Amino acid sequence: MSRSDLIVDLVKAGVSGNQDAARVTAEAIAANERAKKHTVVAERIARALIAPPRATGPARSSSLRVRDGSGGIQRHHPERPMSSLFLAKPIRTACKELIEEQGRAEVLRAHGLEPRHRVLFTGPPGNGKTSLAESLAFELALPLFTVRYDAVVTSYLGETAQRLRRLFDFVRTEPCVLFFDEFDAIGKERGDLHETGEIKRVVTNLLLQLDDLPSYCVLVAATNHPELLDRATWRRFEIKIELGRPAEDQMTEYFAHRLREFDEKSGYTAKRLRLAVSPKSFSEAEDFFLDLHRRYTLAQGSHNFRTLVKDRVKARNDLNDQQGR
């Protein structure tokens, strides 16, 4: 929609007293201004949307007060390019297609189409769901908004749904990547007999918010338990990516990349070291190399690097044996 049409809609909403329509239109104008790099104007609009009502005049009902939902998110400036991730080819292709659609959204809209903007990551922990969400934000040159459940989910009846709605209202004012980690916490199956009526109301509200989310806001959800998600919630996602345990060649490539960070020879090939460490996920492999970096730094040259690597492998295997892994 053109800027002039948005302004006309805003005037109509203001004259008719339709606060919801006025807010949605103002959010669209703010997003339009950000897309044109008019950040000062966009910030002024965003601040105006969250400004408390004036004290003068008759007392207003608290239901008319526009409240800020930014407290439910944590803002990050992504620094992880996708080239730094070790992804399977189908996953990398799917992400590149999403990035292209977002980058050429105007071409799609000229033909009556919208870019895809709702993505679901599934798979066991430690295999890159959070890292991939950050990389998508980096490649799209957008801020990463991570949902803080402690500021959204409450024990009060109806309050969680209200906070969730305010969060989405805030997000709509700015193109971004909105990241829900552990998405099953609020997207649970409504037919579960063990769940209360409150979670059903939250899921219903969530579905409405997902449907209303504009395509310039990319929503990424991640879960280790996709079987717990509500079926209607599952269908809202246009792209579903499973990040399972990395293949052996992926993990070997990762080990080769990390070994190049050291100037000295390790005495291991990447494949042999990978077999010796035997990580179950990229997270475990990263923990091993962080540990190796710490010991290497503290050694200050007093220990041979090959000896350090062998010692770290032994320490890891001994610990795993003790834990009965």
Secondary structure, 3 states (H helix, E strand, C coil): CCHHHHHHHHHHHHHHCCHHHHHHHHHHHHHHHHHCCCHHHHHHHHHHHHCCCCCCCCCCCHHHCCCCCHHHEEEECCCCCHHHCCCCHHHHHHHHHHHHHHHCHHHHHHCCCCCCCEEEEECCCCCCHHHHHHHHHHHHCCCEEEECHHHCCCCCCCHHHHHHHHHHHHHCCCCEEEEECCHHHCCECCCCCCCCHHHHHHHHHHHHHHHHCCCCEEEEEEECCHHHECHHHHHHCCEEEECCCCCHHHHHHHHHHHHCCCCCCCCCCHHHHHHHHCCCCHHHHHHHHHHHHHHHHHHCCCCCHHHHHHHHHHHHHHHHHHCCC
